[in-house]
Amino acid sequence: MYILPTVDSRLHQQTVADLLRRTARRESARVAIRCGEVTWTYDQLYTLSTKVAAGFADLGVTVGDRVAVLAKNSHWVACARFALAHCGAVLVPINWMLGAEEIAYILRHSGAKVLCVDSQFAGIGKEAAANGTAVERLIWLPGEARGASPPDMTTLDELTAATAHPPLALDSRALLQIIYTSGTESTPKRVMLSHDAVISQYVSCLVDIEISHDDVILHAMPLFHCAQLDAFLGPSVYVGGTNIITGNTKPEHLLQLIEHYGITSFFAPPTIWISLLRSGAFDQYNLESLRKGYYGASSMPLAVLEEMQVRLPQTRLWNVYGQTEIAPLATALQPEDQVRKAGSVGRPVLNVETRVVTEDGVDVSCGEIGEIVHRSPHLLSGYFKDEARSAEAFAGGWFHSGDLATIDDEGYITVVDRKKDMIKTGGENVASREVEEMIYRLDAVAEVAVVGLPDTVWVESVTAVIVLKSGTALTESSVVEHCRSRMAHFKAPKRVVFTEALPKSPSGKVLKRLLRQGLSETEASACIDRGS
């Protein structure tokens, strides 16, 4: 048997920090980041990230230590991401919509010893850190609008005063980040992702959704979510793209940025795309530079998709699907398939193998509903401090996504629902997405979410929660009749609620768990039907 020679491990080193260093050497003068009034070249971004890494090290942060970040999108959040990779620490991004106790839980569970905050979240960050956590130091990160440094925090000036340390010899299998999921269905899971996993996912992004050197990408979705962080920002830095970062998702602001910077690429969930189309300012801006548009988190209603193709004819669209556990890209629906395969999430990307299987692990027949399972180097290393959940997720040698789907004879996958969002009514299963698509055909509907509510007769009653377009009206009976005339009667809503807005995560996902919690049978019947 041939024995491989022993070589210096640094020869094969490939971490997220290494990617930035290599890009800075190739593209030193190219603009890496613009945020507010700040512009950094790749050389400046790399130099600053090494200084911040040294500052972390001087504070006692070592390889494997967890460092949490609670802040809106900014240039310094991006810099901290690469600085932590440079010093071998583990990033723990925190959803800034959480309350102090929820933040404290993440800090305690992760064992984070440092918490980085911007001015907006300094107060709640201090409160959470004082609640039985291991946090030893709070660091202030200037935001998109710099603001003043809060008292009793380490400033960026202090952090960057340290002498840069040489790159670490770090195994690429080392832990890069722990992401606590948004908890749309249940309490947060704690997803561990390695450098290897994330970089493998970067490669799939470059190939299948065409992240390129020439892109000017607008990053407006939260960077605490790995969709924006790892499907767009990371791959863009890998190839030397230009990144425009903002924490403001107001439609008029986004439209202004697209025109001002000549944005070529933008990712957002359907809810954000819909808000752009509905903005009275949409037609006031020149959006011709926008060549690539991405959506995900939920399916794009066909009517909205067709409207986008008319109003943004130069924009090629991708539907990107995945989840935090696969870093996050798993499949993509290409531009040429948007209408032909409307509603589908496409086929597996380069570094992912995907099946749709029965509960016994057998491939489903075409059109049959099963669970999506994956094998991929993108996948998580496991759930942090949760061996039982890890074992369950990896049962049978495949990662079990929890998503229900069908697959056609060309290998295109259509997500039907989350297992926990499948409504069981009168002995039948109803996919909430199918009912939502039917209701979106009504011109007056701006947004809709369908959930199952406890019911003494039906076990669960199909309930539609609708946001109407301004100046329009609908009645409960008209919505029910629309559905009953076009689909099986058991799928039609038993109840319709009209509301001003749907609860959403910062990444744009409708929080159906909160809808279910807030709509008891008594509360639902008391809601005002503002359309009748």
Order of alpha helices (4+ residues) and beta strands (2+ residues): alpha-beta-beta-alpha-beta-alpha-beta-alpha-beta-alpha-beta-alpha-beta-beta-alpha-beta-alpha-beta-alpha-beta-alpha-beta-alpha-beta-beta-beta-beta-beta-beta-alpha-beta-beta-beta-beta-alpha-beta-beta-alpha-beta-alpha-alpha
